[in-house]
Amino acid sequence: MTPTELAAREKVKLQSLTRLLAELEAQGLLAREPHASDARQSVLSLTRVGLAQLKAVARSRESSLATAMAQHLSAEEIATLQAACALMDRVAAALGEDV
């Protein structure tokens, strides 16, 4: 994905994203490769370190959420939330968004 494509997908200005991408690249979390057909563009990808960090953050957040749900919600309330999530996934799919 190019920086322009990422900005459009996330609905932010490219100028706003540029500094963040440079910081992620400097930290070794993001790599840029030349675009195959457009020398003005670059293609972004996560490095191994970036992917590992992303997965670790996602696992931590999922664990925190699961713990909070288990401590503060009944089994019935958890089931209701899970059903709502399935509905939200369907809405996102209808909009053509990845979930």
Residue, then its C-alpha position, 0 to 999 in steps of 0.5 A: m500500500t502506498p502512503t497516498e492509499l493509506a491516507a485515503r483509506e484512513k481518511v486523513k491528509l497525506q501531510s498528516l500521515t507523512r511525519l508518523l510514517a517517517e517516525l515508524e520508519a526511523q523506529g524500524l517498524l515500517a519499510r518503504e520499497p520503490h513502487a513497481s510502476d510509479a517511481r514517484q511512489s513508495v510501497l509501505s510494509l511492516t517490518r518483522v519487528g513492526l509486525a511483532q509489535l502490532k501483534a503484541v499490542a493487539r494481544s494485550r488489548e484483547s486480553s485487557l478487554a476480555t478481562a474487563m468483560a469477564q469481571h463486569l459483565s454477565a454471560e448473557e451480556i457477553a453473548t449480547l456483545q458478541a452478537a452485536c459484533a457479528l452485526m457490526d462485521r456485517v455492516a462493515a462488510a457491506l461498506g467494503e471495509d476490512v474488519 
